[in-house]
Amino acid sequence: MRQIEYFVAVAETQSFGAAAQSLAVTQPSLSKQIQALEADLGVILFERTSRRVSLTPQGRALLPDAQRVLRQARRFRNKARSLRFDTDIRLIAGVLPSIGAYFMPRLIERLRQEMPGLKLSFVEGPSSELARQLVQGELDFVLASETDRADLAQRELFVETLWLCSTPDDPVMQSQAPASLSELKGRTLLTLSPEFHLNTIVSALAQAAGASLSSEYRGASLDAIRQIAASGPEVGVLPSLYALGEAIRDPNFRVRRLSGEGAHHPVYFYARTSSPHQALNARLSEIIISEKLAIRAERAPQFQV
């Protein structure tokens, strides 16, 4: 199968160098495997010159069959991987507050359809605490912001935009275009308490804007931030999963996107490097990314996501 894969790669790229790079192998190793395949088949597959590589008539005749064999092999592999997740598996995920309420219900519903053997529950908390619980074995994986844990495997899943909320008559809320940092000069920004990475992001934005960070609220409730900002004079800063979810649910809740360098909230998939569920974690990551893209597409006609 490896030799057939190499044959198809060279045929499609018409270059041993490009094929080797795409396959993450050395060119001498690739050439050796092609030569072994040609010897086994008893035909020459490529005509090689110093400037170009082209298929021989025999190579052209065999290429469609080789491509078909590869497609079948990939279907076989994908089916085998799906069967590995067909047995009952129970996992506990750690998630940020915005992800818990505004993403996990959709994710769980999708997992019921695609991975019916997986039973998933989740707990909420700040990234640092979730990472600690993950290392201690209390959680199976975590969806969180950046952490300083170098002992965990991580993969970026998606990046949330940041949105402002305040009183309806607040000058910042009078436009539907993205707000610049300069519009926040002299204002007080309100967000989650310091144990959340969102606080670090908003603090840096406040400094860049000539604004200040409110100490009025110290907690983990995005609903509380919204309610405090609605009474003024602070301006709430919320991640998009929560902000747009609430704006869709409640048409009277107005939000405005914040633009500018650093005005985003990345979310990562964390797992222990020793986890026995490496393949499952990879599959979960792909499903999470796919579901977030679906949410983004649904919201794009209404919001500048």
BALOBA-1460 file (C-alpha; in Angstrom, 3 decimals):
// residues 305
<rec num="1" residu="m" x="0.000" y="0.000" z="0.000"/>
<rec num="2" residu="r" x="2.849" y="2.390" z="0.795"/>
<rec num="3" residu="q" x="4.419" y="1.768" z="-2.621"/>
<rec num="4" residu="i" x="1.087" y="2.372" z="-4.365"/>
<rec num="5" residu="e" x="0.642" y="5.587" z="-2.377"/>
<rec num="6" residu="y" x="4.113" y="6.709" z="-3.447"/>
<rec num="7" residu="f" x="3.380" y="5.847" z="-7.088"/>
<rec num="8" residu="v" x="0.180" y="7.930" z="-7.073"/>
<rec num="9" residu="a" x="1.889" y="10.872" z="-5.359"/>
<rec num="10" residu="v" x="4.691" y="11.026" z="-7.941"/>
<rec num="11" residu="a" x="2.227" y="10.596" z="-10.812"/>
<rec num="12" residu="e" x="-0.020" y="13.411" z="-9.548"/>
<rec num="13" residu="t" x="2.792" y="15.864" z="-8.730"/>
<rec num="14" residu="q" x="5.052" y="14.826" z="-11.636"/>
<rec num="15" residu="s" x="7.957" y="15.359" z="-9.279"/>
<rec num="16" residu="f" x="9.851" y="13.064" z="-6.936"/>
<rec num="17" residu="g" x="10.805" y="16.060" z="-4.787"/>
<rec num="18" residu="a" x="7.263" y="17.413" z="-4.422"/>
<rec num="19" residu="a" x="5.870" y="13.929" z="-3.776"/>
<rec num="20" residu="a" x="8.469" y="13.242" z="-1.099"/>
<rec num="21" residu="q" x="7.628" y="16.531" z="0.603"/>
<rec num="22" residu="s" x="3.881" y="15.865" z="0.564"/>
<rec num="23" residu="l" x="4.436" y="12.375" z="2.009"/>
<rec num="24" residu="a" x="6.967" y="13.612" z="4.623"/>
<rec num="25" residu="v" x="9.641" y="11.141" z="3.452"/>
<rec num="26" residu="t" x="13.091" y="11.605" z="1.971"/>
<rec num="27" residu="q" x="13.462" y="11.601" z="-1.797"/>
<rec num="28" residu="p" x="15.966" y="8.693" z="-1.786"/>
<rec num="29" residu="s" x="13.522" y="6.600" z="0.254"/>
<rec num="30" residu="l" x="10.707" y="7.447" z="-2.141"/>
<rec num="31" residu="s" x="12.824" y="6.565" z="-5.191"/>
<rec num="32" residu="k" x="13.858" y="3.259" z="-3.619"/>
<rec num="33" residu="q" x="10.233" y="2.275" z="-2.973"/>
<rec num="34" residu="i" x="9.210" y="3.173" z="-6.541"/>
<rec num="35" residu="q" x="12.062" y="1.062" z="-7.892"/>
<rec num="36" residu="a" x="10.971" y="-1.840" z="-5.682"/>
<rec num="37" residu="l" x="7.391" y="-1.505" z="-6.958"/>
<rec num="38" residu="e" x="8.567" y="-1.464" z="-10.574"/>
<rec num="39" residu="a" x="10.681" y="-4.558" z="-9.950"/>
<rec num="40" residu="d" x="7.761" y="-6.357" z="-8.311"/>
<rec num="41" residu="l" x="5.336" y="-5.463" z="-11.133"/>
<rec num="42" residu="g" x="7.846" y="-6.066" z="-13.884"/>
<rec num="43" residu="v" x="7.074" y="-2.756" z="-15.614"/>
<rec num="44" residu="i" x="8.621" y="0.701" z="-15.674"/>
<rec num="45" residu="l" x="6.171" y="3.277" z="-14.326"/>
<rec num="46" residu="f" x="8.044" y="6.533" z="-14.931"/>
<rec num="47" residu="e" x="10.294" y="7.978" z="-17.563"/>
<rec num="48" residu="r" x="12.925" y="10.003" z="-15.741"/>
<rec num="49" residu="t" x="15.097" y="12.746" z="-17.189"/>
<rec num="50" residu="s" x="17.151" y="15.441" z="-15.499"/>
<rec num="51" residu="r" x="14.319" y="17.940" z="-15.969"/>
<rec num="52" residu="r" x="11.042" y="16.063" z="-15.776"/>
<rec num="53" residu="v" x="9.225" y="12.949" z="-14.658"/>
<rec num="54" residu="s" x="6.435" y="11.485" z="-16.762"/>
<rec num="55" residu="l" x="4.374" y="8.335" z="-16.741"/>
<rec num="56" residu="t" x="5.173" y="5.565" z="-19.175"/>
<rec num="57" residu="p" x="2.226" y="4.028" z="-21.084"/>
<rec num="58" residu="q" x="2.204" y="1.243" z="-18.485"/>
<rec num="59" residu="g" x="2.169" y="3.836" z="-15.701"/>
<rec num="60" residu="r" x="-0.749" y="5.682" z="-17.287"/>
<rec num="61" residu="a" x="-2.675" y="2.428" z="-17.614"/>
<rec num="62" residu="l" x="-2.110" y="1.514" z="-13.943"/>
<rec num="63" residu="l" x="-2.715" y="4.943" z="-12.381"/>
<rec num="64" residu="p" x="-6.581" y="4.833" z="-12.281"/>
<rec num="65" residu="d" x="-6.463" y="1.422" z="-10.598"/>
<rec num="66" residu="a" x="-3.885" y="2.645" z="-8.084"/>
<rec num="67" residu="q" x="-6.010" y="5.696" z="-7.247"/>
<rec num="68" residu="r" x="-9.064" y="3.495" z="-6.800"/>
<rec num="69" residu="v" x="-7.147" y="1.128" z="-4.502"/>
<rec num="70" residu="l" x="-6.065" y="4.088" z="-2.348"/>
<rec num="71" residu="r" x="-9.631" y="5.404" z="-2.062"/>
<rec num="72" residu="q" x="-10.837" y="1.974" z="-0.989"/>
<rec num="73" residu="a" x="-8.010" y="1.657" z="1.523"/>
<rec num="74" residu="r" x="-8.886" y="5.032" z="3.042"/>
<rec num="75" residu="r" x="-12.545" y="4.058" z="3.304"/>
<rec num="76" residu="f" x="-11.452" y="0.836" z="4.990"/>
<rec num="77" residu="r" x="-9.265" y="2.741" z="7.454"/>
<rec num="78" residu="n" x="-11.983" y="5.305" z="8.256"/>
<rec num="79" residu="k" x="-14.532" y="2.564" z="8.834"/>
<rec num="80" residu="a" x="-12.140" y="0.757" z="11.162"/>
<rec num="81" residu="r" x="-11.528" y="3.970" z="13.090"/>
<rec num="82" residu="s" x="-15.258" y="4.574" z="13.472"/>
<rec num="83" residu="l" x="-15.724" y="1.046" z="14.829"/>
<rec num="84" residu="r" x="-13.146" y="1.768" z="17.538"/>
<rec num="85" residu="f" x="-15.561" y="4.375" z="18.937"/>
<rec num="86" residu="d" x="-18.612" y="2.129" z="18.711"/>
<rec num="87" residu="t" x="-18.229" y="0.711" z="22.199"/>
<rec num="88" residu="d" x="-19.500" y="2.591" z="25.254"/>
<rec num="89" residu="i" x="-17.031" y="5.231" z="26.411"/>
<rec num="90" residu="r" x="-17.742" y="7.756" z="29.154"/>
<rec num="91" residu="l" x="-15.712" y="10.971" z="29.189"/>
<rec num="92" residu="i" x="-15.756" y="14.117" z="31.322"/>
<rec num="93" residu="a" x="-14.811" y="17.369" z="29.621"/>
<rec num="94" residu="g" x="-13.745" y="20.613" z="31.251"/>
<rec num="95" residu="v" x="-15.043" y="23.715" z="29.464"/>
<rec num="96" residu="l" x="-15.146" y="27.476" z="29.822"/>
<rec num="97" residu="p" x="-18.479" y="29.048" z="30.875"/>
<rec num="98" residu="s" x="-19.323" y="30.365" z="27.392"/>
<rec num="99" residu="i" x="-18.602" y="26.975" z="25.831"/>
<rec num="100" residu="g" x="-20.609" y="25.073" z="28.425"/>
<rec num="101" residu="a" x="-23.920" y="26.795" z="27.836"/>
<rec num="102" residu="y" x="-23.609" y="27.863" z="24.221"/>
<rec num="103" residu="f" x="-21.665" y="25.099" z="22.497"/>
<rec num="104" residu="m" x="-21.758" y="21.854" z="24.447"/>
<rec num="105" residu="p" x="-25.494" y="21.117" z="23.974"/>
<rec num="106" residu="r" x="-25.015" y="21.257" z="20.192"/>
<rec num="107" residu="l" x="-21.831" y="19.219" z="20.377"/>
<rec num="108" residu="i" x="-23.451" y="16.531" z="22.536"/>
<rec num="109" residu="e" x="-26.380" y="16.277" z="20.123"/>
<rec num="110" residu="r" x="-24.026" y="15.854" z="17.182"/>
<rec num="111" residu="l" x="-21.989" y="13.236" z="19.042"/>
<rec num="112" residu="r" x="-25.168" y="11.258" z="19.681"/>
<rec num="113" residu="q" x="-25.551" y="10.980" z="15.912"/>
<rec num="114" residu="e" x="-21.933" y="10.394" z="14.894"/>
<rec num="115" residu="m" x="-20.564" y="8.533" z="17.936"/>
<rec num="116" residu="p" x="-23.567" y="6.952" z="19.695"/>
<rec num="117" residu="g" x="-21.335" y="4.891" z="21.974"/>
<rec num="118" residu="l" x="-19.776" y="8.002" z="23.530"/>
<rec num="119" residu="k" x="-21.321" y="9.394" z="26.706"/>
<rec num="120" residu="l" x="-20.056" y="12.906" z="27.464"/>
<rec num="121" residu="s" x="-20.564" y="15.106" z="30.507"/>
<rec num="122" residu="f" x="-18.868" y="18.401" z="31.308"/>
<rec num="123" residu="v" x="-17.898" y="20.766" z="34.096"/>
<rec num="124" residu="e" x="-17.169" y="24.487" z="33.828"/>
<rec num="125" residu="g" x="-14.292" y="26.528" z="35.162"/>
<rec num="126" residu="p" x="-11.318" y="28.754" z="34.343"/>
<rec num="127" residu="s" x="-8.582" y="27.385" z="32.100"/>
<rec num="128" residu="s" x="-5.925" y="27.084" z="34.814"/>
<rec num="129" residu="e" x="-8.198" y="25.093" z="37.122"/>
<rec num="130" residu="l" x="-9.446" y="22.860" z="34.310"/>
<rec num="131" residu="a" x="-5.848" y="22.146" z="33.267"/>
<rec num="132" residu="r" x="-4.995" y="21.185" z="36.841"/>
<rec num="133" residu="q" x="-7.941" y="18.776" z="36.997"/>
<rec num="134" residu="l" x="-6.935" y="17.318" z="33.641"/>
<rec num="135" residu="v" x="-3.384" y="16.632" z="34.830"/>
<rec num="136" residu="q" x="-4.755" y="15.059" z="38.014"/>
<rec num="137" residu="g" x="-6.925" y="12.686" z="35.955"/>
<rec num="138" residu="e" x="-10.228" y="14.214" z="37.071"/>
<rec num="139" residu="l" x="-11.070" y="15.219" z="33.489"/>
<rec num="140" residu="d" x="-10.518" y="13.441" z="30.170"/>
<rec num="141" residu="f" x="-10.057" y="16.518" z="27.998"/>
<rec num="142" residu="v" x="-10.462" y="20.279" z="28.248"/>
<rec num="143" residu="l" x="-11.746" y="23.028" z="25.935"/>
<rec num="144" residu="a" x="-10.142" y="26.197" z="27.238"/>
<rec num="145" residu="s" x="-8.059" y="29.304" z="26.610"/>
<rec num="146" residu="e" x="-4.284" y="29.431" z="26.673"/>
<rec num="147" residu="t" x="-2.588" y="27.896" z="29.697"/>
<rec num="148" residu="d" x="1.015" y="27.729" z="30.833"/>
<rec num="149" residu="r" x="0.947" y="23.918" z="31.098"/>
<rec num="150" residu="a" x="3.724" y="22.532" z="28.894"/>
<rec num="151" residu="d" x="2.889" y="18.957" z="29.988"/>
<rec num="152" residu="l" x="-0.368" y="18.790" z="28.005"/>
<rec num="153" residu="a" x="-0.991" y="18.078" z="24.339"/>
<rec num="154" residu="q" x="-2.927" y="20.901" z="22.718"/>
<rec num="155" residu="r" x="-4.581" y="21.799" z="19.433"/>
<rec num="156" residu="e" x="-6.178" y="25.108" z="18.485"/>
<rec num="157" residu="l" x="-9.861" y="24.578" z="17.725"/>
<rec num="158" residu="f" x="-11.226" y="28.005" z="16.873"/>
<rec num="159" residu="v" x="-10.934" y="31.694" z="17.651"/>
<rec num="160" residu="e" x="-13.837" y="33.639" z="19.145"/>
<rec num="161" residu="t" x="-14.355" y="37.270" z="18.247"/>
<rec num="162" residu="l" x="-15.052" y="39.720" z="21.100"/>
<rec num="163" residu="w" x="-18.246" y="41.777" z="21.396"/>
<rec num="164" residu="l" x="-19.207" y="44.863" z="23.394"/>
<rec num="165" residu="c" x="-22.434" y="45.442" z="25.286"/>
<rec num="166" residu="s" x="-23.704" y="48.411" z="27.292"/>
<rec num="167" residu="t" x="-26.798" y="50.569" z="27.705"/>
<rec num="168" residu="p" x="-28.807" y="51.264" z="24.519"/>
<rec num="169" residu="d" x="-27.902" y="54.971" z="24.635"/>
<rec num="170" residu="d" x="-24.184" y="54.418" z="25.179"/>
<rec num="171" residu="p" x="-22.221" y="56.172" z="22.393"/>
<rec num="172" residu="v" x="-20.237" y="52.963" z="21.816"/>
<rec num="173" residu="m" x="-23.446" y="51.145" z="20.894"/>
<rec num="174" residu="q" x="-24.714" y="53.634" z="18.299"/>
<rec num="175" residu="s" x="-23.045" y="51.971" z="15.305"/>
<rec num="176" residu="q" x="-23.337" y="48.511" z="13.823"/>
<rec num="177" residu="a" x="-19.840" y="48.627" z="12.341"/>
<rec num="178" residu="p" x="-17.009" y="47.001" z="14.316"/>
<rec num="179" residu="a" x="-15.768" y="49.245" z="17.132"/>
<rec num="180" residu="s" x="-12.163" y="50.393" z="17.140"/>
<rec num="181" residu="l" x="-10.062" y="50.445" z="20.281"/>
<rec num="182" residu="s" x="-9.901" y="54.237" z="20.092"/>
<rec num="183" residu="e" x="-13.659" y="54.413" z="20.782"/>
<rec num="184" residu="l" x="-13.033" y="52.871" z="24.208"/>
<rec num="185" residu="k" x="-10.593" y="55.548" z="25.357"/>
<rec num="186" residu="g" x="-11.402" y="56.637" z="28.901"/>
<rec num="187" residu="r" x="-14.031" y="53.920" z="29.357"/>
<rec num="188" residu="t" x="-14.182" y="51.160" z="31.953"/>
<rec num="189" residu="l" x="-14.329" y="47.605" z="30.590"/>
<rec num="190" residu="l" x="-16.023" y="44.746" z="32.376"/>
<rec num="191" residu="t" x="-15.218" y="41.051" z="31.926"/>
<rec num="192" residu="l" x="-14.601" y="37.811" z="33.832"/>
<rec num="193" residu="s" x="-12.406" y="37.729" z="36.927"/>
<rec num="194" residu="p" x="-8.587" y="37.406" z="36.732"/>
<rec num="195" residu="e" x="-8.423" y="33.604" z="36.917"/>
<rec num="196" residu="f" x="-9.922" y="33.518" z="33.405"/>
<rec num="197" residu="h" x="-7.645" y="34.124" z="30.425"/>
<rec num="198" residu="l" x="-10.311" y="36.393" z="28.938"/>
<rec num="199" residu="n" x="-9.437" y="38.851" z="31.705"/>
<rec num="200" residu="t" x="-5.812" y="38.927" z="30.491"/>
<rec num="201" residu="i" x="-6.958" y="39.577" z="26.917"/>
<rec num="202" residu="v" x="-9.357" y="42.376" z="27.891"/>
<rec num="203" residu="s" x="-6.769" y="43.920" z="30.226"/>
<rec num="204" residu="a" x="-4.293" y="44.187" z="27.318"/>
<rec num="205" residu="l" x="-6.994" y="45.686" z="25.098"/>
<rec num="206" residu="a" x="-7.886" y="48.227" z="27.796"/>
<rec num="207" residu="q" x="-4.259" y="49.297" z="28.064"/>
<rec num="208" residu="a" x="-3.957" y="49.660" z="24.288"/>
<rec num="209" residu="a" x="-7.210" y="51.663" z="24.135"/>
<rec num="210" residu="g" x="-6.440" y="53.995" z="27.034"/>
<rec num="211" residu="a" x="-9.298" y="52.417" z="28.981"/>
<rec num="212" residu="s" x="-9.372" y="50.784" z="32.407"/>
<rec num="213" residu="l" x="-10.497" y="47.400" z="33.663"/>
<rec num="214" residu="s" x="-13.390" y="47.335" z="36.128"/>
<rec num="215" residu="s" x="-12.996" y="45.728" z="39.543"/>
<rec num="216" residu="e" x="-16.744" y="45.895" z="40.200"/>
<rec num="217" residu="y" x="-17.347" y="42.250" z="39.307"/>
<rec num="218" residu="r" x="-15.145" y="39.259" z="40.046"/>
<rec num="219" residu="g" x="-16.778" y="36.053" z="38.948"/>
<rec num="220" residu="a" x="-17.458" y="33.501" z="36.218"/>
<rec num="221" residu="s" x="-20.915" y="34.560" z="35.013"/>
<rec num="222" residu="l" x="-21.228" y="36.124" z="31.583"/>
<rec num="223" residu="d" x="-24.871" y="36.803" z="32.397"/>
<rec num="224" residu="a" x="-23.735" y="38.957" z="35.337"/>
<rec num="225" residu="i" x="-21.413" y="40.965" z="33.068"/>
<rec num="226" residu="r" x="-24.274" y="41.551" z="30.659"/>
<rec num="227" residu="q" x="-26.637" y="42.693" z="33.421"/>
<rec num="228" residu="i" x="-24.107" y="45.043" z="35.031"/>
<rec num="229" residu="a" x="-23.165" y="46.569" z="31.671"/>
<rec num="230" residu="a" x="-26.856" y="47.041" z="30.839"/>
<rec num="231" residu="s" x="-27.164" y="49.459" z="33.739"/>
<rec num="232" residu="g" x="-23.968" y="51.383" z="32.776"/>
<rec num="233" residu="p" x="-21.586" y="53.032" z="32.718"/>
<rec num="234" residu="e" x="-19.200" y="50.076" z="32.182"/>
<rec num="235" residu="v" x="-18.831" y="48.412" z="28.786"/>
<rec num="236" residu="g" x="-19.006" y="44.625" z="28.880"/>
<rec num="237" residu="v" x="-16.636" y="42.562" z="26.744"/>
<rec num="238" residu="l" x="-17.985" y="39.118" z="25.854"/>
<rec num="239" residu="p" x="-16.795" y="36.190" z="23.701"/>
<rec num="240" residu="s" x="-18.804" y="35.500" z="20.579"/>
<rec num="241" residu="l" x="-20.351" y="32.141" z="21.516"/>
<rec num="242" residu="y" x="-22.153" y="33.783" z="24.427"/>
<rec num="243" residu="a" x="-22.694" y="37.270" z="22.971"/>
<rec num="244" residu="l" x="-24.215" y="36.195" z="19.667"/>
<rec num="245" residu="g" x="-26.159" y="33.337" z="21.226"/>
<rec num="246" residu="e" x="-27.843" y="35.805" z="23.566"/>
<rec num="247" residu="a" x="-28.360" y="38.390" z="20.821"/>
<rec num="248" residu="i" x="-30.188" y="35.785" z="18.730"/>
<rec num="249" residu="r" x="-32.249" y="34.641" z="21.700"/>
<rec num="250" residu="d" x="-33.107" y="38.186" z="22.804"/>
<rec num="251" residu="p" x="-33.471" y="40.714" z="19.928"/>
<rec num="252" residu="n" x="-33.433" y="43.569" z="22.481"/>
<rec num="253" residu="f" x="-29.888" y="42.661" z="23.515"/>
<rec num="254" residu="r" x="-27.567" y="44.670" z="21.280"/>
<rec num="255" residu="v" x="-23.917" y="43.789" z="20.802"/>
<rec num="256" residu="r" x="-21.143" y="45.301" z="18.719"/>
<rec num="257" residu="r" x="-18.016" y="43.576" z="17.540"/>
<rec num="258" residu="l" x="-14.682" y="44.873" z="18.824"/>
<rec num="259" residu="s" x="-11.950" y="45.083" z="16.200"/>
<rec num="260" residu="g" x="-8.244" y="45.655" z="16.637"/>
<rec num="261" residu="e" x="-5.091" y="43.689" z="17.274"/>
<rec num="262" residu="g" x="-5.579" y="41.163" z="20.053"/>
<rec num="263" residu="a" x="-9.394" y="41.403" z="20.032"/>
<rec num="264" residu="h" x="-9.934" y="37.660" z="19.875"/>
<rec num="265" residu="h" x="-10.248" y="34.711" z="22.223"/>
<rec num="266" residu="p" x="-8.599" y="31.455" z="21.054"/>
<rec num="267" residu="v" x="-9.909" y="28.121" z="22.302"/>
<rec num="268" residu="y" x="-7.789" y="24.962" z="22.466"/>
<rec num="269" residu="f" x="-8.321" y="21.231" z="22.930"/>
<rec num="270" residu="y" x="-6.129" y="19.916" z="25.773"/>
<rec num="271" residu="a" x="-5.447" y="16.294" z="26.671"/>
<rec num="272" residu="r" x="-2.854" y="14.381" z="28.641"/>
<rec num="273" residu="t" x="0.005" y="13.174" z="26.481"/>
<rec num="274" residu="s" x="-0.476" y="9.756" z="28.107"/>
<rec num="275" residu="s" x="-4.202" y="9.597" z="27.275"/>
<rec num="276" residu="p" x="-5.324" y="6.182" z="25.959"/>
<rec num="277" residu="h" x="-7.834" y="7.979" z="23.713"/>
<rec num="278" residu="q" x="-5.456" y="9.613" z="21.222"/>
<rec num="279" residu="a" x="-7.473" y="8.617" z="18.149"/>
<rec num="280" residu="l" x="-10.731" y="9.524" z="19.872"/>
<rec num="281" residu="n" x="-9.321" y="12.917" z="20.887"/>
<rec num="282" residu="a" x="-8.307" y="13.604" z="17.294"/>
<rec num="283" residu="r" x="-11.799" y="12.696" z="16.087"/>
<rec num="284" residu="l" x="-13.425" y="14.859" z="18.773"/>
<rec num="285" residu="s" x="-11.256" y="17.805" z="17.755"/>
<rec num="286" residu="e" x="-12.367" y="17.480" z="14.140"/>
<rec num="287" residu="i" x="-16.042" y="17.325" z="15.126"/>
<rec num="288" residu="i" x="-15.672" y="20.362" z="17.421"/>
<rec num="289" residu="i" x="-14.031" y="22.393" z="14.651"/>
<rec num="290" residu="s" x="-16.726" y="21.338" z="12.189"/>
<rec num="291" residu="e" x="-19.547" y="22.256" z="14.574"/>
<rec num="292" residu="k" x="-18.047" y="25.679" z="15.336"/>
<rec num="293" residu="l" x="-17.763" y="26.361" z="11.595"/>
<rec num="294" residu="a" x="-21.440" y="25.430" z="11.247"/>
<rec num="295" residu="i" x="-22.374" y="27.909" z="14.001"/>
<rec num="296" residu="r" x="-20.273" y="30.592" z="12.342"/>
<rec num="297" residu="a" x="-21.996" y="30.015" z="8.985"/>
<rec num="298" residu="e" x="-25.430" y="30.251" z="10.612"/>
<rec num="299" residu="r" x="-24.589" y="33.574" z="12.254"/>
<rec num="300" residu="a" x="-22.710" y="35.172" z="9.360"/>
<rec num="301" residu="p" x="-25.815" y="36.616" z="7.590"/>
<rec num="302" residu="q" x="-26.773" y="38.526" z="10.759"/>
<rec num="303" residu="f" x="-23.436" y="39.335" z="12.391"/>
<rec num="304" residu="q" x="-19.931" y="40.229" z="11.205"/>
<rec num="305" residu="v" x="-18.456" y="37.091" z="12.759"/>
